[in-house]
């Protein structure tokens, strides 16, 4: 069963997630036993890499660090985080801009482009805003990348009455959750698949993000996927 779960998720699960999946299947087993058996089977998850940096100095207004590493959110649309990462494929660069809800780690919107222009962020924001209702009081946290210092970005947030928060200069831990997502994305998706073209990569990326949101379980979400956790929580409420 451990091998079946490991291969079903293409080597993306470590021993803790496999333990949780086993429990979902009715097999109560200690994580240490799963870890030992995985070691005997030669099964382990893949290492992560660094990401694109968009900091270009102070070109606009720097917002205070209101989030201050408090990554807990009590409900959807309370705290979102975003950043940009870079892929190099077929001699080209691609830039991904996702928005992540800290309530359940769900990717609620994303855009991808061949250049890190402002529309990469503005189009993603426009899509993410569709999730909001009049009752939501939202904080969006970013690093000090040039996109987030721009007046257009800050005006878009102000129009929606969204509080802006920024990491301290050069401190990746202030936005650790989105950094962690990029690491998972690259280790579980980018380095485990072969792509025939940029368009093929984009199609497979859409499939992976759907998998990440709907099927990939998280230990801190009680062994549920982000969408399962959100759905279950809203039903209880």
Buried (B, 14 or more C-beta within 10 A) or exposed (E): EBEEBBEEBBBBBBBBBBBBBBBEEEEEBEBEEBBEBBEEEEBEBBEBEEBBBBBEEEEBEBBEBBBEEEBEBEBBBBBBBBBBBBBEEEEEEBBBBBBBBBBBBBBBBBBBBEEBEEBBBBBBBEBBBEBBEEEBEBBBBBBBBBBBBBEEBBEBBEEEEBBBBBBEEEEBEBBBBBBBBBBBBBBBBBEEBEBEEBEBBEEBBEEBBEBBBEEBBBEEBEBBBBBBBBEBBEEEE
